[in-house]
C-alpha cells in the first residue's frame, strides 16, 4: 500500500511539471507574439518614405520595454522550476515499505468533502468559461481575500469583462466595468485604464494590441489562484493534504529511523515523548506556522521553553533567560543591545 502511494505521489509530481510546462510555453508564445506584432508594425511604418526612422525605432523601443517580457515570464518560469525541483526530490526518495495499519477517518475530515466539492464545481464551471460561481464565492469572501493580499476578485472581473467584450457587446462591457471596477480604482487604476482601452476593439480583440488578454493562460492562472485561496480560506494546504503528509514524512523518516535504531540498541523507548527526540529539518513548503529559534541557545521554542519578550524588545527563550539571570536572581545584559534585563519583567510571547 505504501509503495502504491509513493508511486501515486511520483505521478502527481510528473503531472504538475507537465501542467506548469504548458503554462510556461503558452506564456512564452504569448510574449513572443507581442514582440512580433510590434516589430512588424514598426517595419510597416518604416516602409513609408515620409517617416522618421529614429522616431519609429524609439517608439518600438518604448513598446518593447512596456511589454516587459522578463516580468511576464518570471511567474510561470518560477512555478515550473518549483515543480521540477519537487519532481527531482521525488525521484531521489527511497521507496520505504511499511506494513499498513487501519486508520479511521475523523468526522472533521469527512465533513470537508462537500466543501471541496464546491471548489471543484467552481473550477469545472471555469473550464466551461462560466465565471458566475467563482464570482459569487469571491464576492462572498471579499474581506478574507483582502486580508490575504490577493486581487482574485479583480482578476475574475477582468476575465468576465474581456469575455463580454470578445462577444462584441461594447455597451454591455462598459456597463459591467462601471458596476464592478470602481472599488478597485484606488490601487489598480493603471490596469483598469488598459482594460478601458480594449473598448476601442470590441469584437476584434484578436487583431488588437490587447490580444494577449484572450490567452487561455490567463484563465489557468486565475483558476490556480482561486484554488490556492479557497484552500487557504479553509485552513488547508494548497497541495493535496495526503501528498503533503507523505512528502514531509519521507523527509523526516531517515533521521528518525536512524535514531530508532540507536535507541533500540540501548533498549530505550522514545515514541511516548511529547517532542521529537532529534531535530528534523523540513523544506519551507512544509512549514505552515511560525517557528522561533532562540538566538542564544539555537534551539526551537517549546511548551516548556517558550519565547520571552524582554523590555528592550528583543526575544530569547525562557531557558536562556533563566541561565543568564541565574534563575532570576540577577539582571543581565541583552545579547543584542546594552540594556539591563530583569528576568521577572519578561513576558511570554504566543505566536
HELIX and SHEET records of a PDB file:
HELIX    1   1 UNK A    2  UNK A   46  1                                  45    
HELIX    2   2 UNK A   53  UNK A   67  1                                  15    
HELIX    3   3 UNK A   69  UNK A   92  1                                  24    
HELIX    4   4 UNK A  107  UNK A  127  1                                  21    
HELIX    5   5 UNK A  132  UNK A  140  1                                   9    
HELIX    6   6 UNK A  142  UNK A  147  1                                   6    
HELIX    7   7 UNK A  152  UNK A  166  1                                  15    
HELIX    8   8 UNK A  170  UNK A  180  1                                  11    
HELIX    9   9 UNK A  182  UNK A  184  5                                   3    
HELIX   10  10 UNK A  185  UNK A  197  1                                  13    
HELIX   11  11 UNK A  198  UNK A  201  5                                   4    
HELIX   12  12 UNK A  205  UNK A  207  5                                   3    
HELIX   13  13 UNK A  211  UNK A  214  5                                   4    
HELIX   14  14 UNK A  216  UNK A  233  1                                  18    
HELIX   15  15 UNK A  241  UNK A  265  1                                  25    
HELIX   16  16 UNK A  284  UNK A  286  5                                   3    
HELIX   17  17 UNK A  318  UNK A  324  1                                   7    
HELIX   18  18 UNK A  343  UNK A  345  5                                   3    
SHEET    1   A 3 UNK A 315  UNK A 317  0                                        
SHEET    2   A 3 UNK A 307  UNK A 309 -1                                        
SHEET    3   A 3 UNK A 347  UNK A 348 -1                                        
SHEET    1   B 2 UNK A 332  UNK A 333  0                                        
SHEET    2   B 2 UNK A 340  UNK A 341 -1                                        
END                                                                             
